[in-house]
């Protein structure tokens, strides 16, 4: 596979040497791979396996599919991305953000038929892959260059906090659901106040956290996550806590690998699936691009966004051919791999091999793995993923709240009723936060439209300025610049 490189396309091998035009980084990686980091990658792969299995099964069920298909969607993209992906340690796989979109699209079409749902989900993965590959070939990856540092910090911290709140019920041994993070957080707090927590699950999760953070602080070379998972599994196995204390464990898995299958669907069904696949492609692109840029910045790598789009596209397409469903970059498993010591994509590749071996040989090995331990592992990764120093620096340099939003309306030639309703809702939202919405350089016909909709008086005549400069001058008169700490840094 060859892709015309853009000016910014650069690939780096493991030693940091720059190469141009390399679109199969896996080959360059294996040519320059050193045995000195093999041990770390293998241990990280083992730790990653402990998360891949339950996460894949859980996201499959959330998407309305049998749990076993989550494992197919867990190991196939890891293998493909290890060969084609430009990121050093990014982990691909099933994602909670995609599960709801998949379920909403395929379940009404499947009519309760699980086999039909699997075929529809596989087609969605193939369509998602084609869309992502097309975007990569057309070089739409430049959009990620517009993502600023505050947005990256906010995204990563928001994802980490969201995932962390979702792990707390697993750690405490009870169920808490909600349509969004605030409802879920409220449900968690309600469960705690009602004493719904399972004491055994709580003790296991706290013990795992103690092992992980202690090892990281005092024994950084010890594979803390693997130690925590093995210790908790053996403890539950020998003490039979799953039956004595009503402790939730992973349980046994079915055996076997998926075959290469081209799902059979009609053209009409493909047209129905397309909008859902497009939405999933957009979400996957957004997640992957931000994650990839964050870790590229952290490891001082240069990652082509176009290349990343093609890599995730191929990963989705092949996953669909092996009875999987759409996947994306994982904001929970990537930090798990990193915190476990992963250095290259070999960690993800080994994790995929471990999943395959479990399916083929001994899926009973993880029967006694407590869900509380997995929650603790993910929670520890979320804490390590949060960016506090950067946020404090941003707050120190830019502490003043936004007082005015100015819309440079010179290119706007018309406003329909939908846009008018949106502007009215935006104005209400901004007013509630103490921010005023203003317009500059708005054309007379557009202003007449606003008057016709009744919005001109709602916004206020003082919110319309002939030029952007006058809007800024008006702001400076109302809010004179004050001396702040950032002036000392100039």
N, C-alpha and C positions, 0 to 999 in steps of 0.2 A: 504493500500500500504506500503510495506516495502522495503527499499533499504539498501544494506550492507554498513555500515558506514566505511569511511576511517579514518586513524589515526587523520586527522585534523578536522573531523566532530564534531562540537560542536554547540549546540543550546542554546540560552539564553532566559529566560522568561522576562517579563516586569520588574521584580525587579532586574534583573542582575544576577540571580542565574544560574549557568552553568548546562546544562543537556546534556547527551550523548544519541545518537541514536534516537533523536526525529525528525521524518520526516514529522510530521504534526504540524508545529509550531502554527497554528491557535488554536488548542485545548489547548496547553499550555498557549497561550495568553489569551484566554477567562477564563481559570481557575484562572489566576493571575491578571486579568484586574481590575483596580481600577476606581471608579466613579470619582475620582478627575481629571482624564484626559479625561473623556468622552466629556465634553463640548468643549474642544479644538479640539478633533477629529471630532466632529459633525460639528463645524464651518468650519474646514478645508475641510471636505467632501462637504459642500455646495459651498465653493469657488472652489473646484476642479470640481464640476458639471458644473459650468459656463464655464470651459475650455473643459471638456470632450465632451460636445455636439457639439459645432462648430468645434473643432479639429477632432473629429471622422467623422463628415459629410464631412469636407474638404478633409481629407486623403482618404476617400472612393471615392470621385469624382476624386481625383488625380490618383487613382488606376484604374479608368475606370468603377466604380461601382455606382449604385444609392446611394444617400447620406444616406438613412435610414440604410443601412447595416453597415455604420460606427459607428452607435450607438450600434448595436449588438456587434460589435467588441470592443466597449468601455467598456460595463458593464460586459460582461461575464468573460474576463480574470481578472478583478479586484476581482470578487468573488472567482475564483479559486485560484489566487495567495494569497489572504488573508488567505486562509486555508493552502496552501502548501508552500508558499514562505518564505524563511528565512530572507529576509530583512525587517527591521522595517517599512519603509515608501515608498519603491520603488513602483512606479506606472507603471503598464503595460497598453498597448493600441496601437492603430494604430500609425504608425511612418512615417515621411516623407521619411526617407531613404529606407523604404521598399516599399512605394507606387510606385516608379518608377520601381522597380524590378517586382512587381506584374503586373503592367500594361504591361510591355514589354513581359511578359510571357503569360498572358491570353488573351489579346486583339486580337493578331493574330489568336488565336485558336477559339475565340468566334464568330468572323465574324459579329460583330455588334449586336449580340443577348445578351441583358443585363441579361436575366435569365441564359443563358449559362455561361456568365462571372461570375455570382455569384456562380454557381456550381463549376467552375474551381478554383475560388479563395478559396472556402471552402476546396476543396481537397488539395490545396497548404498549407493551414493552418494545415490540418491533417498530411500531409507529413512532414512539418516543425516540428510539434510536435513530431512525431515519431523519426526524426533525432536528435532532442535535447534530448529527453529522452534516446535514445541509447547512445549518447555521455556522458550523466550523469551517466548512469549505467556502462559504460566502464571507468569512471573516467578520462575523458579528461579535466576536469575542472582545473587540475594542471597548464594548460597553462597560466591561469590568474595570477598565482603566479610569473610569469616572467615579469609582467608589472611593470615597475619601477615608482617611484614617478614623475620624470619629464614627463614621458609619460602620466600619469594620469592627471597632471596639464595641459599639452598641450591639451589633449583630451577634458577635461571639458571646458577649456577656448575657444577652437576652436568651440565646439558645441554651447556654449553660444553666441559667436560672430556671428556664422552662423544663429542661430535662431533669434537673435536680429535684424540682418539686414533684415531678412525675415518679421519681425513684423513692421518695419518702414513704409512701404507702407500702411498697414492696419491702423496704427495710423494717417497717414496723409490723408487717404481717396483716394488713387489712386492706380493704378496697376503698378507693376514693376516685370519683369520676367528675368531670366537668367539661363544658363546651370550650372553655379557654382557660388560660393559666390562672386567672384570678378565681374562677369558680373552683378549679381544682385545688388551689391553695386553701380556699375556704372549706372545701370538703375535707382536706387533710387536717386542718385545725379542728373542725367539728369532730372528726374521728378520734383525735387525740383527747379532746375534752370529754368525750363519751367513754373513754377508757377502752376503745376497741383494739388497741395495739396488742399484738401477741408478744408476750414477754420473751419467749425463746427466740423468735425472729429478731426482736430488738437487740437482744444480747449478742446474737450472731453477727448482725450488721455492725454493731459498735465494736465488736472484737475484730472484725475484718478491717474496719477503718483504723483501729489502733495499730494493727499489723502493718497496714499500708503506709501510714504516715510515719510510724516509728522507723520502718526500714528506709524510707526515703530520707529521713533526717540523720539517722545514725549509721545505717548500712546501705548506702545508695547503690552498691553493686548487687545487692540481693534482689531477685525478681519478686518484689513485694506482692504484686497482684496474684501471681501464680501461687505463692505461699499461702495467701489468704484463701484462695479458692480451694486448694487442695486440703488445707487444714479444716475448713468448715465442712467440706464434703466428707472427709474421713470421720470427723466428729459426729456428724448426723448419721452416717452409715453404722458406726459401731454402737452408738447410743440409741438407735431406732427412734430418733426424735420426730420423724415425719408422722409416725402413728401415735406416739405417746403425747406429743404436744401440739398436734394439729398444725404441723409446720409444712408449708408449701414447698415442694421440690420440683425439679424439672420432670422427672418420670422417664419412662422408657420411650425410645424412638423407633419408628418403622425402619426397615433396612432396604437398601437398594439405591441406585442412581437413576437420574432421569435419562430418557432416550431423546435423540434428536428428532423433534416433531415439528412439522409445519402446521399450525392450527388451521382448521377448516372453518372459515366464516364467509359470509356473503359480502358483496360490495356494499349493500345497504347497511350492514352492521359495521363495516369499516368506516363509512361516513358518519355513523352515529358515535363511534368510538373516537373519531378524530379530534373533536373539541376537547375531550378529556385528556387525550394524549398531548395536545398542544399545551394545556394547562400544566400537566405534569412536566413537560419539557421545560417550560418557563421556570417552574419551581426548582427543578433539578439543576438547571443552569445557574439560577441565582445562588442556591446553596453551594454548589460545587465551586463556582467562581470565587465566592467570598472565602470559603475554606481554603481553597488552593492558594489564593493570594496571601492569606494570613500565614500559612505555614511556609510559603515561599519567602515571605519577608522574614520570618523567624529564623529560617535556615540560610538566609542570604542566597536564595536561588532565583533564577529567572525562569518563570513558567509561562508558556504561551497559552492564552485563553482560548484561541482557536484550536490549538492542539488538544486542550482539555475537553472542549466540546466534542471533537471527533472521537476522543478516547471513551468518553461516557456514552456517546452514541453507539459505538461498536459494542461496548459492554452491554447496553440495554438490548440491542438487536440479538446478540448471541444468547443472552439470558432468556429472551423470549422464545428462541428456538429450542431451548432446553427446559421448557415448561415453567419458566420463572415469570416474574412480574416486574414492572418498572422499578429501577433503583436510582439512587443518587449518592452524593458524598455524605458520609455519616459524621454528624457533629458530635456524636457520643462515642463511637468506636474508634475514631481517629485519635482523640486524646488518650484513649485506653492504650492503643498501640504505642503512642509516643511515651506515655508514662511508664510503660512496661519495658522501654529501652529500644524500640524499633529504630533502625537506622536507614533501612531501604524497603522497597516493595517486596523483598524476600520474606519479610514478616507476614505480610498479607498473603503471599503465595503459600507459605507454610501453614498459615491458618486455614486456607482453602483445602490443602492436602489433609489436614487433621479432620476437617468436617467430612471429607470424602471417606477417610478411613473409619470414622465413627459410623457413617451410614452403611459401609460395606461389612465391617467386622464386629464391632462391639459398641453399639449404641447404649448398652446398659451401663457403660462406665460412668455416665453422668446422671444416672437415675436419681442418686441421692444428693445432687448438687442443690443447695437451698437457694430459692429465689432471693431471699434476704441478702445473701452474700453477693449476688450479682448486682443488686441495687446498690450495695455499698461500694462495689468496684466502679460502677458508673458514676456514683455521686462523688467519689474521690477524684475521678477524672474531670468532672465538671468544675470542681473547686480549682484544680490545677489549670483549667482552661480559662478561667476568668482573668481579665486584665484590669488590675487595680492601679498599678503605677501610671500607666498611660492615661487612664481616666482622671486621676488626680492631677496630672500635668495639664491635661486639657482644661480642667476646671480652673486651675490656677491661672492659666493664660487667657481663658475666655469664660470669666464667671458671669457677666451681665446678661438677664433673661431677654428673649426676643420681644421687642415692643411693637415693631411694625413690619408687615410683609407687603412689599410693593410688587405688583404684577406689571411687568413691562408689556403693555397691551398693544404696542404698535403693529405687530404682525397679525393681530386678530381682526378678521373681516366680518364675522357674524357670531352670534350666540343664540343657540336654539334653546328650547324649553328645558331640555335635560341639563345642559350646561348651566342655565340660570338657576335651576334647583340645586345643583352642585355648589355653585358660588354662594347661594343663600345658606346652605348647610355649613360650608367652610367658614363663612363669616360668623355664624353662631358659635362654632367650635373655637375659633380664634378669640372671640370676645370673652368666652368663658375662661380662657387662660390669660386674659389681660393683654391680648395682642390685637392690633387694629389692622384691617385689610384695606389696602389702598391700591389705586390704579394710576398708571402714568402713560401718557401718549396714546390714550384711547381714541379711536376714530369716532367722528360725529355719528355715523349711522349705527355703530355699535352702542354708543351712549344712548341713542334714541331707543334702541331695543331694550336696554336696561330700564329706561323710563317707562316703556310700555309694560314691562314685566313687574313694575313697581319696586324694582331694586335700587334705582337711583336715589330715591328718598330714604330707603332703608339703610343703605350704606352711608348716606350723608354727602352733600355736595363738597364738603371739605376734604373728602377722601379721594378726590380726582385731581390730578396734577397734569399740567401741560407737558412737562418733561420729567425725566427721572431725576435730574439735578434739583429741580424744585421740590420733589418729594424728599430728597435727602436733606436739603436745606431746612425744610419744615420739620423734619425729625430732629435735626441738630438744635433748632430753636427750642423744641419741647424737652429734649433730653441732651443737654450739653455734655460733651465728653469729659469724664473725670479722670484724674490721675490714678492709674492702677499699677499693679506689680508688673504687668507685661511691658510697660514703658521702660523698665529697668533692663529688660532683656534685649532691647533694640540696639 
